[in-house]
């Protein structure tokens, strides 16, 4: 895991197309702005995990028939 320290307004680049900007820090809460192409899905981890579970369940149901 890469650990970085950034201040408000500073950015992190991921590849050529994704940019993260630190917008606000309040206590233990960080607000990030994410710029990415529309074809790049961006989800919070809990949403991503739910999508993965639903897709796996659908594949298993399809395979059962």
mmCIF file of the N, C-alpha and C atoms, coordinates in Angstrom:
data_MODEL
# 
_entry.id   MODEL 
# 
loop_
_atom_site.group_PDB 
_atom_site.id 
_atom_site.type_symbol 
_atom_site.label_atom_id 
_atom_site.label_alt_id 
_atom_site.label_comp_id 
_atom_site.label_asym_id 
_atom_site.label_entity_id 
_atom_site.label_seq_id 
_atom_site.pdbx_PDB_ins_code 
_atom_site.Cartn_x 
_atom_site.Cartn_y 
_atom_site.Cartn_z 
_atom_site.occupancy 
_atom_site.B_iso_or_equiv 
_atom_site.pdbx_formal_charge 
_atom_site.auth_seq_id 
_atom_site.auth_comp_id 
_atom_site.auth_asym_id 
_atom_site.auth_atom_id 
_atom_site.pdbx_PDB_model_num 
ATOM 1   N N  . UNK A 1 1  ? 0.848   -1.175  0.000   1.00 0.00 ? 1  UNK A N  1 
ATOM 2   C CA . UNK A 1 1  ? 0.000   0.000   0.000   1.00 0.00 ? 1  UNK A CA 1 
ATOM 3   C C  . UNK A 1 1  ? 0.896   1.241   0.000   1.00 0.00 ? 1  UNK A C  1 
ATOM 4   N N  . UNK A 1 2  ? 0.574   2.152   -0.879  1.00 0.00 ? 2  UNK A N  1 
ATOM 5   C CA . UNK A 1 2  ? 1.262   3.435   -0.935  1.00 0.00 ? 2  UNK A CA 1 
ATOM 6   C C  . UNK A 1 2  ? 0.540   4.392   -0.001  1.00 0.00 ? 2  UNK A C  1 
ATOM 7   N N  . UNK A 1 3  ? 1.258   5.041   0.892   1.00 0.00 ? 3  UNK A N  1 
ATOM 8   C CA . UNK A 1 3  ? 0.665   6.006   1.816   1.00 0.00 ? 3  UNK A CA 1 
ATOM 9   C C  . UNK A 1 3  ? 1.225   7.380   1.485   1.00 0.00 ? 3  UNK A C  1 
ATOM 10  N N  . UNK A 1 4  ? 0.340   8.327   1.234   1.00 0.00 ? 4  UNK A N  1 
ATOM 11  C CA . UNK A 1 4  ? 0.749   9.678   0.865   1.00 0.00 ? 4  UNK A CA 1 
ATOM 12  C C  . UNK A 1 4  ? 0.172   10.692  1.832   1.00 0.00 ? 4  UNK A C  1 
ATOM 13  N N  . UNK A 1 5  ? 0.860   11.792  1.992   1.00 0.00 ? 5  UNK A N  1 
ATOM 14  C CA . UNK A 1 5  ? 0.366   12.907  2.781   1.00 0.00 ? 5  UNK A CA 1 
ATOM 15  C C  . UNK A 1 5  ? 0.098   14.058  1.829   1.00 0.00 ? 5  UNK A C  1 
ATOM 16  N N  . UNK A 1 6  ? -1.093  14.625  1.881   1.00 0.00 ? 6  UNK A N  1 
ATOM 17  C CA . UNK A 1 6  ? -1.471  15.734  1.013   1.00 0.00 ? 6  UNK A CA 1 
ATOM 18  C C  . UNK A 1 6  ? -2.178  16.781  1.850   1.00 0.00 ? 6  UNK A C  1 
ATOM 19  N N  . UNK A 1 7  ? -2.117  18.021  1.427   1.00 0.00 ? 7  UNK A N  1 
ATOM 20  C CA . UNK A 1 7  ? -2.832  19.111  2.069   1.00 0.00 ? 7  UNK A CA 1 
ATOM 21  C C  . UNK A 1 7  ? -4.035  19.477  1.222   1.00 0.00 ? 7  UNK A C  1 
ATOM 22  N N  . UNK A 1 8  ? -4.951  20.245  1.799   1.00 0.00 ? 8  UNK A N  1 
ATOM 23  C CA . UNK A 1 8  ? -6.140  20.682  1.070   1.00 0.00 ? 8  UNK A CA 1 
ATOM 24  C C  . UNK A 1 8  ? -5.717  21.369  -0.224  1.00 0.00 ? 8  UNK A C  1 
ATOM 25  N N  . UNK A 1 9  ? -6.361  20.977  -1.314  1.00 0.00 ? 9  UNK A N  1 
ATOM 26  C CA . UNK A 1 9  ? -6.066  21.541  -2.627  1.00 0.00 ? 9  UNK A CA 1 
ATOM 27  C C  . UNK A 1 9  ? -5.016  20.770  -3.406  1.00 0.00 ? 9  UNK A C  1 
ATOM 28  N N  . UNK A 1 10 ? -4.239  19.919  -2.723  1.00 0.00 ? 10 UNK A N  1 
ATOM 29  C CA . UNK A 1 10 ? -3.230  19.132  -3.423  1.00 0.00 ? 10 UNK A CA 1 
ATOM 30  C C  . UNK A 1 10 ? -3.874  17.918  -4.076  1.00 0.00 ? 10 UNK A C  1 
ATOM 31  N N  . UNK A 1 11 ? -3.200  17.414  -5.119  1.00 0.00 ? 11 UNK A N  1 
ATOM 32  C CA . UNK A 1 11 ? -3.780  16.350  -5.935  1.00 0.00 ? 11 UNK A CA 1 
ATOM 33  C C  . UNK A 1 11 ? -2.891  15.121  -5.975  1.00 0.00 ? 11 UNK A C  1 
ATOM 34  N N  . UNK A 1 12 ? -3.526  14.018  -6.324  1.00 0.00 ? 12 UNK A N  1 
ATOM 35  C CA . UNK A 1 12 ? -2.847  12.742  -6.563  1.00 0.00 ? 12 UNK A CA 1 
ATOM 36  C C  . UNK A 1 12 ? -3.308  12.272  -7.941  1.00 0.00 ? 12 UNK A C  1 
ATOM 37  N N  . UNK A 1 13 ? -2.374  11.828  -8.770  1.00 0.00 ? 13 UNK A N  1 
ATOM 38  C CA . UNK A 1 13 ? -2.716  11.318  -10.101 1.00 0.00 ? 13 UNK A CA 1 
ATOM 39  C C  . UNK A 1 13 ? -2.583  9.804   -10.110 1.00 0.00 ? 13 UNK A C  1 
ATOM 40  N N  . UNK A 1 14 ? -3.549  9.143   -10.745 1.00 0.00 ? 14 UNK A N  1 
ATOM 41  C CA . UNK A 1 14 ? -3.494  7.699   -10.946 1.00 0.00 ? 14 UNK A CA 1 
ATOM 42  C C  . UNK A 1 14 ? -3.550  7.490   -12.454 1.00 0.00 ? 14 UNK A C  1 
ATOM 43  N N  . UNK A 1 15 ? -2.453  7.065   -13.006 1.00 0.00 ? 15 UNK A N  1 
ATOM 44  C CA . UNK A 1 15 ? -2.369  6.937   -14.459 1.00 0.00 ? 15 UNK A CA 1 
ATOM 45  C C  . UNK A 1 15 ? -2.528  8.298   -15.116 1.00 0.00 ? 15 UNK A C  1 
ATOM 46  N N  . UNK A 1 16 ? -2.971  8.289   -16.367 1.00 0.00 ? 16 UNK A N  1 
ATOM 47  C CA . UNK A 1 16 ? -3.144  9.529   -17.115 1.00 0.00 ? 16 UNK A CA 1 
ATOM 48  C C  . UNK A 1 16 ? -4.531  10.130  -16.943 1.00 0.00 ? 16 UNK A C  1 
ATOM 49  N N  . UNK A 1 17 ? -5.492  9.338   -16.457 1.00 0.00 ? 17 UNK A N  1 
ATOM 50  C CA . UNK A 1 17 ? -6.889  9.757   -16.529 1.00 0.00 ? 17 UNK A CA 1 
ATOM 51  C C  . UNK A 1 17 ? -7.580  10.029  -15.202 1.00 0.00 ? 17 UNK A C  1 
ATOM 52  N N  . UNK A 1 18 ? -6.987  9.644   -14.090 1.00 0.00 ? 18 UNK A N  1 
ATOM 53  C CA . UNK A 1 18 ? -7.683  9.777   -12.808 1.00 0.00 ? 18 UNK A CA 1 
ATOM 54  C C  . UNK A 1 18 ? -6.923  10.761  -11.918 1.00 0.00 ? 18 UNK A C  1 
ATOM 55  N N  . UNK A 1 19 ? -7.684  11.698  -11.356 1.00 0.00 ? 19 UNK A N  1 
ATOM 56  C CA . UNK A 1 19 ? -7.090  12.716  -10.490 1.00 0.00 ? 19 UNK A CA 1 
ATOM 57  C C  . UNK A 1 19 ? -7.912  12.812  -9.206  1.00 0.00 ? 19 UNK A C  1 
ATOM 58  N N  . UNK A 1 20 ? -7.250  12.726  -8.071  1.00 0.00 ? 20 UNK A N  1 
ATOM 59  C CA . UNK A 1 20 ? -7.881  12.885  -6.763  1.00 0.00 ? 20 UNK A CA 1 
ATOM 60  C C  . UNK A 1 20 ? -7.442  14.219  -6.184  1.00 0.00 ? 20 UNK A C  1 
ATOM 61  N N  . UNK A 1 21 ? -8.389  14.979  -5.659  1.00 0.00 ? 21 UNK A N  1 
ATOM 62  C CA . UNK A 1 21 ? -8.074  16.267  -5.044  1.00 0.00 ? 21 UNK A CA 1 
ATOM 63  C C  . UNK A 1 21 ? -8.590  16.266  -3.619  1.00 0.00 ? 21 UNK A C  1 
ATOM 64  N N  . UNK A 1 22 ? -7.740  16.640  -2.672  1.00 0.00 ? 22 UNK A N  1 
ATOM 65  C CA . UNK A 1 22 ? -8.163  16.764  -1.271  1.00 0.00 ? 22 UNK A CA 1 
ATOM 66  C C  . UNK A 1 22 ? -8.961  18.060  -1.164  1.00 0.00 ? 22 UNK A C  1 
ATOM 67  N N  . UNK A 1 23 ? -10.251 17.938  -0.835  1.00 0.00 ? 23 UNK A N  1 
ATOM 68  C CA . UNK A 1 23 ? -11.122 19.104  -0.752  1.00 0.00 ? 23 UNK A CA 1 
ATOM 69  C C  . UNK A 1 23 ? -11.260 19.637  0.662   1.00 0.00 ? 23 UNK A C  1 
ATOM 70  N N  . UNK A 1 24 ? -11.333 18.719  1.632   1.00 0.00 ? 24 UNK A N  1 
ATOM 71  C CA . UNK A 1 24 ? -11.581 19.145  3.012   1.00 0.00 ? 24 UNK A CA 1 
ATOM 72  C C  . UNK A 1 24 ? -11.139 18.058  3.970   1.00 0.00 ? 24 UNK A C  1 
ATOM 73  N N  . UNK A 1 25 ? -10.598 18.470  5.106   1.00 0.00 ? 25 UNK A N  1 
ATOM 74  C CA . UNK A 1 25 ? -10.266 17.545  6.186   1.00 0.00 ? 25 UNK A CA 1 
ATOM 75  C C  . UNK A 1 25 ? -10.932 18.091  7.443   1.00 0.00 ? 25 UNK A C  1 
ATOM 76  N N  . UNK A 1 26 ? -11.738 17.249  8.089   1.00 0.00 ? 26 UNK A N  1 
ATOM 77  C CA . UNK A 1 26 ? -12.426 17.651  9.301   1.00 0.00 ? 26 UNK A CA 1 
ATOM 78  C C  . UNK A 1 26 ? -12.357 16.501  10.290  1.00 0.00 ? 26 UNK A C  1 
ATOM 79  N N  . UNK A 1 27 ? -11.531 16.625  11.311  1.00 0.00 ? 27 UNK A N  1 
ATOM 80  C CA . UNK A 1 27 ? -11.346 15.531  12.267  1.00 0.00 ? 27 UNK A CA 1 
ATOM 81  C C  . UNK A 1 27 ? -10.786 14.322  11.558  1.00 0.00 ? 27 UNK A C  1 
ATOM 82  N N  . UNK A 1 28 ? -11.508 13.210  11.612  1.00 0.00 ? 28 UNK A N  1 
ATOM 83  C CA . UNK A 1 28 ? -11.071 11.981  10.945  1.00 0.00 ? 28 UNK A CA 1 
ATOM 84  C C  . UNK A 1 28 ? -11.766 11.771  9.604   1.00 0.00 ? 28 UNK A C  1 
ATOM 85  N N  . UNK A 1 29 ? -12.414 12.818  9.100   1.00 0.00 ? 29 UNK A N  1 
ATOM 86  C CA . UNK A 1 29 ? -13.128 12.722  7.833   1.00 0.00 ? 29 UNK A CA 1 
ATOM 87  C C  . UNK A 1 29 ? -12.371 13.489  6.757   1.00 0.00 ? 29 UNK A C  1 
ATOM 88  N N  . UNK A 1 30 ? -12.213 12.846  5.610   1.00 0.00 ? 30 UNK A N  1 
ATOM 89  C CA . UNK A 1 30 ? -11.538 13.440  4.468   1.00 0.00 ? 30 UNK A CA 1 
ATOM 90  C C  . UNK A 1 30 ? -12.534 13.533  3.322   1.00 0.00 ? 30 UNK A C  1 
ATOM 91  N N  . UNK A 1 31 ? -12.608 14.664  2.669   1.00 0.00 ? 31 UNK A N  1 
ATOM 92  C CA . UNK A 1 31 ? -13.467 14.815  1.495   1.00 0.00 ? 31 UNK A CA 1 
ATOM 93  C C  . UNK A 1 31 ? -12.568 14.875  0.268   1.00 0.00 ? 31 UNK A C  1 
ATOM 94  N N  . UNK A 1 32 ? -12.789 13.920  -0.657  1.00 0.00 ? 32 UNK A N  1 
ATOM 95  C CA . UNK A 1 32 ? -11.999 13.822  -1.878  1.00 0.00 ? 32 UNK A CA 1 
ATOM 96  C C  . UNK A 1 32 ? -12.851 14.173  -3.081  1.00 0.00 ? 32 UNK A C  1 
ATOM 97  N N  . UNK A 1 33 ? -12.240 14.853  -4.033  1.00 0.00 ? 33 UNK A N  1 
ATOM 98  C CA . UNK A 1 33 ? -12.859 15.050  -5.339  1.00 0.00 ? 33 UNK A CA 1 
ATOM 99  C C  . UNK A 1 33 ? -12.168 14.096  -6.302  1.00 0.00 ? 33 UNK A C  1 
ATOM 100 N N  . UNK A 1 34 ? -12.939 13.408  -7.128  1.00 0.00 ? 34 UNK A N  1 
ATOM 101 C CA . UNK A 1 34 ? -12.389 12.425  -8.062  1.00 0.00 ? 34 UNK A CA 1 
ATOM 102 C C  . UNK A 1 34 ? -12.775 12.810  -9.473  1.00 0.00 ? 34 UNK A C  1 
ATOM 103 N N  . UNK A 1 35 ? -11.782 13.008  -10.324 1.00 0.00 ? 35 UNK A N  1 
ATOM 104 C CA . UNK A 1 35 ? -12.015 13.256  -11.747 1.00 0.00 ? 35 UNK A CA 1 
ATOM 105 C C  . UNK A 1 35 ? -11.536 12.036  -12.506 1.00 0.00 ? 35 UNK A C  1 
ATOM 106 N N  . UNK A 1 36 ? -12.451 11.405  -13.231 1.00 0.00 ? 36 UNK A N  1 
ATOM 107 C CA . UNK A 1 36 ? -12.118 10.208  -13.993 1.00 0.00 ? 36 UNK A CA 1 
ATOM 108 C C  . UNK A 1 36 ? -13.024 10.167  -15.215 1.00 0.00 ? 36 UNK A C  1 
ATOM 109 N N  . UNK A 1 37 ? -12.585 9.488   -16.274 1.00 0.00 ? 37 UNK A N  1 
ATOM 110 C CA . UNK A 1 37 ? -13.442 9.356   -17.451 1.00 0.00 ? 37 UNK A CA 1 
ATOM 111 C C  . UNK A 1 37 ? -14.743 8.639   -17.084 1.00 0.00 ? 37 UNK A C  1 
ATOM 112 N N  . UNK A 1 38 ? -15.795 8.946   -17.831 1.00 0.00 ? 38 UNK A N  1 
ATOM 113 C CA . UNK A 1 38 ? -17.106 8.335   -17.567 1.00 0.00 ? 38 UNK A CA 1 
ATOM 114 C C  . UNK A 1 38 ? -17.061 6.817   -17.674 1.00 0.00 ? 38 UNK A C  1 
ATOM 115 N N  . UNK A 1 39 ? -16.137 6.286   -18.452 1.00 0.00 ? 39 UNK A N  1 
ATOM 116 C CA . UNK A 1 39 ? -16.047 4.828   -18.622 1.00 0.00 ? 39 UNK A CA 1 
ATOM 117 C C  . UNK A 1 39 ? -15.309 4.154   -17.465 1.00 0.00 ? 39 UNK A C  1 
ATOM 118 N N  . UNK A 1 40 ? -14.793 4.934   -16.510 1.00 0.00 ? 40 UNK A N  1 
ATOM 119 C CA . UNK A 1 40 ? -14.091 4.383   -15.351 1.00 0.00 ? 40 UNK A CA 1 
ATOM 120 C C  . UNK A 1 40 ? -15.032 4.376   -14.145 1.00 0.00 ? 40 UNK A C  1 
ATOM 121 N N  . UNK A 1 41 ? -15.463 3.195   -13.690 1.00 0.00 ? 41 UNK A N  1 
ATOM 122 C CA . UNK A 1 41 ? -16.358 3.171   -12.532 1.00 0.00 ? 41 UNK A CA 1 
ATOM 123 C C  . UNK A 1 41 ? -15.625 3.616   -11.257 1.00 0.00 ? 41 UNK A C  1 
ATOM 124 N N  . UNK A 1 42 ? -16.296 4.427   -10.466 1.00 0.00 ? 42 UNK A N  1 
ATOM 125 C CA . UNK A 1 42 ? -15.749 4.897   -9.187  1.00 0.00 ? 42 UNK A CA 1 
ATOM 126 C C  . UNK A 1 42 ? -16.813 4.631   -8.127  1.00 0.00 ? 42 UNK A C  1 
ATOM 127 N N  . UNK A 1 43 ? -16.485 3.802   -7.132  1.00 0.00 ? 43 UNK A N  1 
ATOM 128 C CA . UNK A 1 43 ? -17.441 3.443   -6.086  1.00 0.00 ? 43 UNK A CA 1 
ATOM 129 C C  . UNK A 1 43 ? -16.748 3.469   -4.727  1.00 0.00 ? 43 UNK A C  1 
ATOM 130 N N  . UNK A 1 44 ? -17.525 3.740   -3.683  1.00 0.00 ? 44 UNK A N  1 
ATOM 131 C CA . UNK A 1 44 ? -17.043 3.482   -2.323  1.00 0.00 ? 44 UNK A CA 1 
ATOM 132 C C  . UNK A 1 44 ? -16.906 1.974   -2.191  1.00 0.00 ? 44 UNK A C  1 
ATOM 133 N N  . UNK A 1 45 ? -16.028 1.519   -1.320  1.00 0.00 ? 45 UNK A N  1 
ATOM 134 C CA . UNK A 1 45 ? -15.757 0.087   -1.214  1.00 0.00 ? 45 UNK A CA 1 
ATOM 135 C C  . UNK A 1 45 ? -17.007 -0.717  -0.880  1.00 0.00 ? 45 UNK A C  1 
ATOM 136 N N  . UNK A 1 46 ? -17.854 -0.226  0.023   1.00 0.00 ? 46 UNK A N  1 
ATOM 137 C CA . UNK A 1 46 ? -19.032 -1.000  0.405   1.00 0.00 ? 46 UNK A CA 1 
ATOM 138 C C  . UNK A 1 46 ? -19.999 -1.149  -0.777  1.00 0.00 ? 46 UNK A C  1 
ATOM 139 N N  . UNK A 1 47 ? -20.089 -0.145  -1.630  1.00 0.00 ? 47 UNK A N  1 
ATOM 140 C CA . UNK A 1 47 ? -20.928 -0.242  -2.826  1.00 0.00 ? 47 UNK A CA 1 
ATOM 141 C C  . UNK A 1 47 ? -20.305 -1.234  -3.810  1.00 0.00 ? 47 UNK A C  1 
ATOM 142 N N  . UNK A 1 48 ? -19.010 -1.154  -4.012  1.00 0.00 ? 48 UNK A N  1 
ATOM 143 C CA . UNK A 1 48 ? -18.308 -2.067  -4.907  1.00 0.00 ? 48 UNK A CA 1 
ATOM 144 C C  . UNK A 1 48 ? -18.509 -3.519  -4.466  1.00 0.00 ? 48 UNK A C  1 
ATOM 145 N N  . UNK A 1 49 ? -18.383 -3.773  -3.167  1.00 0.00 ? 49 UNK A N  1 
ATOM 146 C CA . UNK A 1 49 ? -18.553 -5.132  -2.645  1.00 0.00 ? 49 UNK A CA 1 
ATOM 147 C C  . UNK A 1 49 ? -19.979 -5.633  -2.887  1.00 0.00 ? 49 UNK A C  1 
ATOM 148 N N  . UNK A 1 50 ? -20.985 -4.758  -2.711  1.00 0.00 ? 50 UNK A N  1 
ATOM 149 C CA . UNK A 1 50 ? -22.371 -5.149  -2.951  1.00 0.00 ? 50 UNK A CA 1 
ATOM 150 C C  . UNK A 1 50 ? -22.595 -5.486  -4.427  1.00 0.00 ? 50 UNK A C  1 
ATOM 151 N N  . UNK A 1 51 ? -22.043 -4.687  -5.318  1.00 0.00 ? 51 UNK A N  1 
ATOM 152 C CA . UNK A 1 51 ? -22.161 -4.950  -6.754  1.00 0.00 ? 51 UNK A CA 1 
ATOM 153 C C  . UNK A 1 51 ? -21.522 -6.292  -7.093  1.00 0.00 ? 51 UNK A C  1 
ATOM 154 N N  . UNK A 1 52 ? -20.340 -6.555  -6.569  1.00 0.00 ? 52 UNK A N  1 
ATOM 155 C CA . UNK A 1 52 ? -19.654 -7.820  -6.816  1.00 0.00 ? 52 UNK A CA 1 
ATOM 156 C C  . UNK A 1 52 ? -20.483 -9.007  -6.319  1.00 0.00 ? 52 UNK A C  1 
ATOM 157 N N  . UNK A 1 53 ? -21.057 -8.885  -5.131  1.00 0.00 ? 53 UNK A N  1 
ATOM 158 C CA . UNK A 1 53 ? -21.881 -9.957  -4.560  1.00 0.00 ? 53 UNK A CA 1 
ATOM 159 C C  . UNK A 1 53 ? -23.112 -10.203 -5.425  1.00 0.00 ? 53 UNK A C  1 
ATOM 160 N N  . UNK A 1 54 ? -23.776 -9.133  -5.854  1.00 0.00 ? 54 UNK A N  1 
ATOM 161 C CA . UNK A 1 54 ? -24.966 -9.283  -6.696  1.00 0.00 ? 54 UNK A CA 1 
ATOM 162 C C  . UNK A 1 54 ? -24.618 -9.939  -8.032  1.00 0.00 ? 54 UNK A C  1 
ATOM 163 N N  . UNK A 1 55 ? -23.500 -9.552  -8.631  1.00 0.00 ? 55 UNK A N  1 
ATOM 164 C CA . UNK A 1 55 ? -23.088 -10.150 -9.906  1.00 0.00 ? 55 UNK A CA 1 
ATOM 165 C C  . UNK A 1 55 ? -22.743 -11.628 -9.728  1.00 0.00 ? 55 UNK A C  1 
ATOM 166 N N  . UNK A 1 56 ? -22.070 -11.963 -8.637  1.00 0.00 ? 56 UNK A N  1 
ATOM 167 C CA . UNK A 1 56 ? -21.726 -13.365 -8.365  1.00 0.00 ? 56 UNK A CA 1 
ATOM 168 C C  . UNK A 1 56 ? -22.992 -14.193 -8.171  1.00 0.00 ? 56 UNK A C  1 
ATOM 169 N N  . UNK A 1 57 ? -23.945 -13.644 -7.419  1.00 0.00 ? 57 UNK A N  1 
ATOM 170 C CA . UNK A 1 57 ? -25.206 -14.353 -7.187  1.00 0.00 ? 57 UNK A CA 1 
ATOM 171 C C  . UNK A 1 57 ? -25.955 -14.576 -8.500  1.00 0.00 ? 57 UNK A C  1 
ATOM 172 N N  . UNK A 1 58 ? -25.972 -13.574 -9.377  1.00 0.00 ? 58 UNK A N  1 
ATOM 173 C CA . UNK A 1 58 ? -26.637 -13.702 -10.675 1.00 0.00 ? 58 UNK A CA 1 
ATOM 174 C C  . UNK A 1 58 ? -25.979 -14.764 -11.536 1.00 0.00 ? 58 UNK A C  1 
ATOM 175 N N  . UNK A 1 59 ? -24.647 -14.811 -11.528 1.00 0.00 ? 59 UNK A N  1 
ATOM 176 C CA . UNK A 1 59 ? -23.924 -15.831 -12.302 1.00 0.00 ? 59 UNK A CA 1 
ATOM 177 C C  . UNK A 1 59 ? -24.244 -17.221 -11.772 1.00 0.00 ? 59 UNK A C  1 
ATOM 178 N N  . UNK A 1 60 ? -24.310 -17.362 -10.448 1.00 0.00 ? 60 UNK A N  1 
ATOM 179 C CA . UNK A 1 60 ? -24.609 -18.674 -9.858  1.00 0.00 ? 60 UNK A CA 1 
ATOM 180 C C  . UNK A 1 60 ? -26.031 -19.106 -10.191 1.00 0.00 ? 60 UNK A C  1 
ATOM 181 N N  . UNK A 1 61 ? -26.987 -18.178 -10.191 1.00 0.00 ? 61 UNK A N  1 
ATOM 182 C CA . UNK A 1 61 ? -28.368 -18.508 -10.530 1.00 0.00 ? 61 UNK A CA 1 
ATOM 183 C C  . UNK A 1 61 ? -28.475 -18.914 -11.995 1.00 0.00 ? 61 UNK A C  1 
ATOM 184 N N  . UNK A 1 62 ? -27.765 -18.230 -12.862 1.00 0.00 ? 62 UNK A N  1 
ATOM 185 C CA . UNK A 1 62 ? -27.783 -18.546 -14.287 1.00 0.00 ? 62 UNK A CA 1 
ATOM 186 C C  . UNK A 1 62 ? -27.167 -19.914 -14.531 1.00 0.00 ? 62 UNK A C  1 
ATOM 187 N N  . UNK A 1 63 ? -26.087 -20.225 -13.834 1.00 0.00 ? 63 UNK A N  1 
ATOM 188 C CA . UNK A 1 63 ? -25.405 -21.517 -14.017 1.00 0.00 ? 63 UNK A CA 1 
ATOM 189 C C  . UNK A 1 63 ? -26.259 -22.667 -13.501 1.00 0.00 ? 63 UNK A C  1 
ATOM 190 N N  . UNK A 1 64 ? -27.144 -22.394 -12.531 1.00 0.00 ? 64 UNK A N  1 
ATOM 191 C CA . UNK A 1 64 ? -27.967 -23.437 -11.950 1.00 0.00 ? 64 UNK A CA 1 
ATOM 192 C C  . UNK A 1 64 ? -29.076 -23.884 -12.900 1.00 0.00 ? 64 UNK A C  1 
ATOM 193 N N  . UNK A 1 65 ? -29.403 -23.078 -13.883 1.00 0.00 ? 65 UNK A N  1 
ATOM 194 C CA . UNK A 1 65 ? -30.499 -23.428 -14.803 1.00 0.00 ? 65 UNK A CA 1 
ATOM 195 C C  . UNK A 1 65 ? -30.001 -24.133 -15.981 1.00 0.00 ? 65 UNK A C  1 
# 
